[in-house]
């Protein structure tokens, strides 16, 4: 019996519908199968790990230090600010502006290809020389020193630019001549020329704490760059000879005056000169001692009420210990240690020698300044005016420091490591 045409047509339509249905179901299954994979990829995407974005732990540590540092700077400064300018929030408002500018600079530098700095390193060093020379022809500041270039609401300290220039230049130099750094003419000679010229300009300011920091950074950069260890011993002997010669000839009169009373802050004496010269260090030790284990409490410091001169600057950590105690101070130092450790870890995993050296140098600067600042406020070193990163009040130092941390983040973007 011949099939009905109407039945054939209906069968064709059903077949078409069935094929279309199967095709849609298959596509739907494939879509459902792919979607979890995409979600899994997005979930596992290391947005804040190296290679795809900034390093989240490093950023968190920076912002923790900034937050705690700002709170402690305000706590340490409001009495002094009220007495001197009549506004307890004077230093806080300015510091917040500096932080805003610094964070903006950090973000910009984190997106910059740090290898671009490789080519401009000699020019940055030249600019540092220019600033160090410029400050010498400007009017003297307080105490007859010439350390700042006035730029409106804040002053630029050329030594801060010089610190960065030294790290950048030796990162450039050591990565360029890495296989020759074991030779004295590629390590010792450029180190002596660059550091010696910068130190000479800083002596004219005078700014001996800057010389100490830049000297330590120069040694670190040359050593990790490949300089032989025996050259360090030879350099130390030569440096001691130069210092001795300057001391005999009177070239270190300012530095020697800063050493008056060093180690004698708590010595009982009726000598008025000794009493005056150790005033700041002595009150720093009083603050540290009165803090005890747990501290007097946030905002409860007594030494900041005009006993400790300018507590918002170099001696701010003494107020931190007084208010937060030994426990709080130890936690803050641990956070600093974590920052240095994380920065060095990220830098070591960079893909090129320049990135490794630059990241380690910039991170080491923080560790060096923290250690020297603690030694000064505890009278283990003479009072040489070394600021505490992220805590001490200051415009150029804070902005430069945050910009440098942005460069470390830029280095971290290119490192081929897994997020930890």
Residue, then its C-alpha position, 0 to 999 in steps of 0.5 A: x500500500x502506497x504511503x500517504x503523502x500527508x504522512x510522508x510530509x509529517x514524517x519529514x517535518x518530525x525528522x527535521x524537528x528531531x534533528x534540530x532538537x538533537x542539535x540544540x541539545x548537543x549545543x546546550x550540553x557543549x555549552x554547559x560543559x564549557x562553562x564550568x571550565x571557564x568558571x574554573x579558569x576565572x576562579x584560578x586566574x591569578x589576578x594578584x599574582x606575578x605575571x597577571x597583576x600586582x602582588x596582593x600580599x606585598x600591597x597589603x603589607x604596604x597599606x598596613x604600614x601606611x595606615x599604622x604609620x599615619x595613625x602613629x604620626x598623628x598621635x605623635x604630632x598633634x601636641x607639637x603641631x598645636x604648640x607650634x602652628x596652632x593646628x593639631x591636624x597640621x601634620x596629618x592633613x599634609x601627610x594625607x596629601x603626601x600619601x595620596x600623591x605617593x600611592x598615585x605614583x606607586x600605581x603608575x610605576x607598577x604599570x610601567x615596564x621597569x626595563x625602560x629604566x635600564x636605559x635611563x639609569x645614567x640620566x637619573x644619576x645625572x639628575x641626582x647630581x644636578x639636584x645635589x649641586x642645586x641645593x648647595x647654591x640655595x639659601x641655608x635652612x635651619x642650623x645652616x644646613x643645605x638639604x632641601x629644595x623648596x617646592x611650595x607646600x613641601x621640600x624635596x630632599x636631593x638625598x632621597x633622589x640620590x638613594x634611588x639613583x644609586x640603586x638604579x645605576x648599579x642595577x644597570x651597571x651590574x646587569x650589563x657587566x655581570x660577567x666582569x663584576x669580579x674584576x676590580x675595575x668593573x666593581x670597585x672602581x665605579x663604586x668608588x667614583x660614584x659613591x665618592x662623588x655623591x658623598x662629597x656633595x653630601x658632605x658639603x650640605x652636610x648630610x652624614x646620615x644620607x652618606x651612611x645610607x647611600x654607602x650601605x646601599x652601594x655595598x649591597x648593590x655591588x656585592x649582590x652584583x658580583x663583586x668579590x668579598x675580599x674587596x669589601x675588606x679592602x674598601x672598609x680599610x680604605x674608608x676608615x683611613x679616609x674618615x680618620x684623615x678627615x677627622x684629623x684635618x677638621x673635615x668632619x667637624x659637623x659629624x663630630x658635633x653630632x657624636x657629642x654625648x653618644x652613648x651617654x644619654x642616661x649618664x648622670x652628669x652636671x655638665x650642661x653641654x652634655x645635658x643639652x646634647x643628649x636631650x633628644x636621645x635621653x627623652x627617646x629612651x624615657x619614652x621607650x622605657x615607660x612603654x613597658x611590655x604593653x604600652x601606655x595606650x594609643x594617644x597616651x604618650x607623655x614624652x610627645x608633649x614637648x619633651x621629645x623634640x619633633x616626635x613626628x620625624x626621626x624619633x617617632x618609633x620611640x612614641x610608638x614603643x611608649x604607646x604600643x609597648x614592646x609587643x606592639x613595636x615587635x609586631x610592627x618590626x615583624x611587618x617591616x621584616x615581612x615587607x622586606x622578605x616578600x620584596x626580595x622573594x619577588x625580586x629573586x624570581x624576576x626573569x632578568x638580572x636587572x629586575x632582580x638587582x633593582x627589586x632587591x636594592x629598593x626593598x633593601x633600602x627599607x630594611x637598612x633605614x629601619x635598622x639604622x633608625x632603631x639603632x639611633x633612637x636606642x642610642x646605639x648610633x649617634x643622632x644622625x637624622x634617619x627617618x622611619x619608612x611609612x611612619x616619619x612625617x615628610x613629603x619627598x621621602x614618602x612619595x619617593x618611597x611609594x614610587x619605588x615600591x611601585x617599581x618593585x610591583x612592576x618587577x613582580x608582574x613579570x616574574x614567573x612564579x605561582x601565587x603563594 
